[in-house]
Amino acid sequence: MPELLTRQMDIIADRIFSPSSPGKGPGLMQAAAQAAPIPVRLLLGILVIFYFPAFTIQLAMDATGRWVGSPLLQMITIGSELFVFATILVSRHTRALISQSWPVWVPVIAAFASALWSYNRVGTIQAANTYMTTALLGLIIVGQLPGFQSIRFVVRTMAVGCLLSILWVFLFPETAVHQLTDPYQTVHAGLWRGVFSHKQGLGYFSGVTLGLLLYYRTSIFPAPVWAFFLACSGACLVGTQSATGIIAAAIAPAFLSMAYFVARLPVPLRQPMFVKFAIAIGVLGAAFKLGILDYLIVGTLGKSTDLSGRAEFWPIILRNFYSSGYSLFGGGFGARIAAEMSEWSVDNGYVDKFLEFGYVFSPLIFGTFVAILWGGIRLVIANPAEQTRTNIFPFAIWSVTLILNITESNFMTKCLSTVLTSIAVGLVIQQTQLISSISFSRKSPVEYRRVD
């Protein structure tokens, strides 16, 4: 029976990646080995680290916090774009995946299109190009490392990012730790930022890394190595004292566990159970909004329930936007229209996208977000037992991203969230095709014996 399943999986992979000649191409794992040798994986890992983004403040800012640019970062940016398009050209597996990834392409096209009415057209085109490259990196990871291989790869790379941050804290504390002499936000003095530009960046990053390591455990690293990197991510989280990071570390394994629980139920029970979980999450959200959780949040996390003042100035920013003349189409992607609306940082992904795309096009962006979530849910509901650890990832990581963007602006930016979003989209497409082929093989055993 295991041998039959293995043979069928190879044939299924051939059909997914070689629809014109089923049964003649390489199997899924063989294709991955051919397409992603170790040097390519190392190069991809290095590029992903710089798209976390890492080393920006160390390489491209002066002592006053002014952006001065960096020839090295420019070379890496150009090199990453060349790598992305070269990989697309030489890998038909990747091309097939990218051509079907419309939830990635819709925001990219909207970002470029917004240059037509942008507050800053040049800035919009540059930001859209950077966003496109970041998004394609995530899809290339899935195209080159199908299934759980892509999850293992990105979590390992994230773990290395935590280790690098610790090394930077001890080797270069003047840039890796917030200082009283910093040109802004001296309130964070003494807190870690590692290879990132701000303690919140490292906090979010290390929290997600810790959560994924806690859930997947030795599926990512052998036990001793796993324990070491778990300690690294935990140390980074403690060094930042980031409430966002703590929440990420808690909800990432929670959503993965919830999805795993649903995926292991009999198929008819999965969708009703999702509805129950959605109601429970809605009740928690309402309890927070009504102040029922105030004592727990303030007492446990030591954080204010007005989200560090953000909930107070979001309405002010929106009122300014409504009267700005940009509310219909928005100020344009990456045009920094928010800086014209208020002296405060928005720190909310939803408000940011509304400011950039306005009443007309923000529903398109948010509709795409809903489609990604629904794709992740459908993948969990349709999950076959042998694919569970892969199929729960898109729903869980996208749910975490949606929640954390309430207090962070990570949608459609050069950051880890964009890479993880593209990985989630790629896995939804790849695994849905795989499930469909498995179902077809079970219904048509005669045809598979003929092909084999």
N, C-alpha and C positions, 0 to 999 in steps of 0.2 A: 504493500500500500504506500509506504513512504517513497519508494522508487517511482511508482506511478505518478504520485503528486509532484515529485521533482521534475519528471519528464514533462508533465502538463504545464508546470510553471515556466519551463524553458520555452515551450511552444507558445504559451500565452505572451511572454515577453517579445518573442519574435513577431507576433501579430500586432502588438501595440506599436513597436518601433519600426516594423517593416511590413506594413499592410499590403504592399503591392506584391510581396513574395513570401507568404507565410511559411514558416518552417525552414527557411533557407538561411536566415540571418543568425547572428550569435544570440545566445540566451542573455537574459537580463544581467546576471552577474558577470558573465563573460564580456558583455558590451561595456559594462562599467569599468572593468579592468583594462580594456583596450583604450577607452576614452580618457581615463584619468590615471595615468601612471603617477608614481610618487612625486617626481619633480613638478608636475602640473598641480598636484594637490598642495604642495608646499607653496607654490606661487600663488595659488588661489587663497590659501590661508593668510599669507602676508597681505594680499590686497584687501581681504575682508577686515583684517585688523585695522588698516588705515581708514576703512569705511565704517568703523564703529561709531564715531570717528576717534582715532587716537593720535596723539602727538601734535595736535594743532597748535596748542599754546606753546609747546616747546620749540616748534619749528617756525611758526608763522606770525608770532606776536612779539612785540618788544616789551620792555620793562613797564611801559605805561599802559599796557593792554591794547595798544593800537595794532591793527592788522597791517603787517608789512609784507606778507607773502613769503613764500618759500620755494626756491627752485626745486628742492627735493620733492615737496608735495605736488608741485606742478608736473614733475616727471612721473610721479606715481599716478596722478590723475590721468595723464595722457596714456601711460602704460596700461592702466586698467581698462580704458576704453578700447585700446588696441587688442588687449587680451579678450575682452568681451566679444568684440566683433569677429576676431579670428576664430574663437571657439564656436561661434554661431556658424561661421562659414564651413568649418571642417567637420562639424558633428551634426549629422542628420537627426540624431536622437534629440539633441538640444533644440535644433530648429523646429522639430515637430512639437515639442513641448511649448516653446515660446509662441508659436503661431496660434496655439489654443488658449493661451493665458490672457484672455480678454480682461479679467479683473485687474491685471497689472497694466495693460495697455490703455484702458479707458482713462485712468488718472494721468498717465503720461501724456496722452494726446490732449487732454483738457489743460494740462500745465503749459504745453507749448502754445495751444490756441489762445490762452489768456494773454499772450504777448500782444495780441491785436488791440486790446484796450487797457493794457497794464499801466499802472502808475510809474513803473520803471521797466521799460521793455527789455533793455539790455540785461538787467538783473534777472528778469523772468526767464529769458532764454538760457542764461548761464545756469540758473537754479534748476530749470527743467532738464537740462542736459545732465547735470550732476545726479538728479533724482533718477533719471532713466538708467544711467550706468549702475547706480546702487541697486535698483530694482532688478536689473538684468543679472547682476552678480548672484542674487538669490536664486533665480531661475536656472542659471548655469550650474549652481551647486546641485540642484535636483537632477538636472539633465546629465551631469557627469557622475553623480553618485545617487543612483535611484533608491527609493524606499528609505529604510532606516539608516542607510549609510550617510545620507545627507544630514539627518538629525545628529548622528554621532559626530560627524565632521564639524558641524557648526558649534555644538556644545563644547567639543574639545578646543576649538579655536577661542571660544569665549573664556574657557578656563585659563588658557594661556594669557589672555588679556588681563585677567585678574592677577596672575603671577607677575606679569610685566609691571602692573600698577604697584604691587608691593615692592618690587625691585627699585622702581623709580622713587618711591617714598623714602627708601633708605639711601639710595645713591644720589638723588637729586631732589632733596626736600624743598629747595627754594621754588621749584616749579610744580612738584607733585603734591605739595601741601599748601592750602590757603594760608597767606601770610598777612600780618597786620599792615605790611607795606604795599599790599595789592592796591591797584588803582580803583577798585570798586568791590563792594560786598565784603568788607573787612569783618563783618559779623561772623563769617565762616572761618576765621583764622584758627588754624590748628586742625582743621578737618581735611581728610584726604580727598584728592581728586585724581591721583595716580597719573595715568597717561591721558586722561581726559582734561577738558577745559574747565570743568566745574564739578563740585562734589556731588551735585544731583545726577550728573551724567554717570559717574562711577557708581553711585548708589543704585540707580535704576539697573545698570548693567550687571553689577554683582548680585543684586537681588534676584534677577531673572536667572542668572547662571546658577546661583545656589538652589533655587527652586527646581530647576531642571535636573541638577545633579542629585538632589534629594529624592526625586521621583525615579529617574532612570537608573541610578546607582551603577552597578557593575556592567550594565549594558553599554556604558560610555567608556569607562576605564576599568582595568583590573583593580581589585579591592584596595591594595596599598596606594596606588596612584590616585584612585578615586578619593580616598580619605585625605590625601595631600591637597588636591585641588578643592575639595570641599572646605578644608581649613582656609585655603587662600581666598576663596570667594566670601567666606564668613568674615575673615579679617578685614577685607575691603569694605564689607557692609558695616561693620562696627566702626571702622575708621571714618566713614562718611556720616554716620548717625542720620541716615536718610530714611524718613518715614515712608517715602515712595518705594525705596528699596526693600524695606521690611515687608510692606504690603505685597510687593512682587514676589518675594521669597515665600510668602504664605499662600498666595492665591494660585501661583503656577502649579505646585503639586496638588492643590485642592481641585483645580479644574481638570487636571490630568486624571486624578483619582475618580472624579465624578464621571468623566467620559469613559474611563475604563469600566466602571461599574455598569454604566448603561450599555456599553458595547458587549458585555458578557451576558446580558439578559437575553431571553428568547426574543426573536425579532419582533413579534407583535407587541411586546411590552416596552420597547425602546422609546418610541415616540411619546407615549403617555408619560413615561418617566422624565423625559426632557421637559415636558410641559410643567411637571411638578417642580423640577429644579428651577425653571424660569420663574415660577411663582414665588419660590423661596427667595431667589435673588432679588426679585422686585420688592418683597416685603422688607428685606434688609436695606434696600435703597430708600424705601419710604421711612423706615425707622431712623436712618441717618438724617434724612431731610427734616423729620419732625423733632429731632434732638434727643430721641430716646437713647441713642448710643453715645451721647456727649461725655458722660462720666467715664465710660470705658475707654474712649479714644484719648481723652485728656489725661486720665490716670495711667493708662498703659503705655501710650506712645509719647505722652508729653507734648502733643501737638494741638493747636487750636482747631476747632471744628469749622472755622470759616476758611479752611484750606490756606492758612498763612496769609489771610487777607485777600486772597484771589477772588473769593465769592463776593467781596465788596466792590472791587473795581471792574469786574466783568460787565456789569450793567452800565457803568460809566463809559467804557470803551464802546459798547454796542450803541449807546445813544449818540456818541460822537460819529460813529460810522453811519448811522441812519441819516444824519444831517450832512454828510460829507459829499454826497453826489456820486459815490461809488457803490452804493448798496445794491443796485440792480445787477451788475455784472461782477462786482468785486474789484479790488485793487490790483489783481494779477498775482499769479503764483510767484512766491519768492521775492515780491516787490517791496517787502517790508512796510506795507501800508499800516500795520499795527503801530509802528513807531510814530506815525503821524496822528494816530487817534488818541494816544495816551503816553505819558512818561513811564508807565509801568509795563513790564513784560506781561504778555497775555498768559503764557503758561497754561494753555488749554488747546488741545489739538482741534477740537470741534469749532471753537470760536475762531481759531486761526484759519481754518479752511473756509468758514463762512465769510471772513473778511477778505480772503483771497478770491473767492469765486462768486460771492453775492447770492442773491435770491434765485437767479436763473440757473447757475451751474453747480452750486453747492449740493442741491438734491441729487445730481448725477454722481457726485463724489460719495455722498453718504449712502446712496442706493448701492453703489459698488461695495461699500463696506458691509452692508447688509447681505449682499450676495455672497461675499467671502464667508461670512458667519454661517449662512444657510448651507453653503457647500461643505463646511466643516461638520455641521450637524448631520447632514445627509450621509457623510462618509462614516460617521460613528454609527448611525442607524443601520447602514448596510454592511457593517464590518463583518468579515469572516474571522474566525477565531485566530488563525495563524498570522493575521496582519494587525493585531490590536495595538501594539505599542507604536506603530507608525500611524495608524489611522486616527488615533486620538490627538495627535500633535497639532494638526491645523486648527481644530476647534479650540483647544486649550490655549495655544499661544496667541491666537487672534482675540480670544476673550480677554486675556490678560492685557493685550495691547489696547483694546477698547476701553478698559477700566483705567489703566494708567494714564491715558491721554486726557483724562478729566483734569489732571493737575500737571501734565507735561505736554509739550508740543512736538510730538515725534512723528505724526502722520506725514508721509511723503517728503521726508528729509534725508539727508545723508547721515544715517545712523543705523544702529542694530535693528530697530523696529522695522525699517523698510526691507532689510535683508530677510528677516524672519517672516514678514508678510509675504514676500515672493516665494519663500520656501513653502509656506503654508498653501499658497495658491497652486504651486507646482505639484505638491503632494496630493492635493485634492484631485487634480486632473489625472495625474499618473495612477493613483491608487483606485480612482473610480473606474478607469479603463481596465485595470487589473481585475477588480471585482466583477465587472461585467463579463470579462473573458473567462473568469473562473466559473461563473454561473452558466455561461454558454457551454463550457467544456463538460460540465456535469450533466447538461441536458443533451449533449451530442457526443457521447463517447465514441460512436462509430467513426465520425469524421476525424476525431483526434487520433484514433488508431491508424487511420489511413494516412494522415499527415506525418505521423511519427515514423 
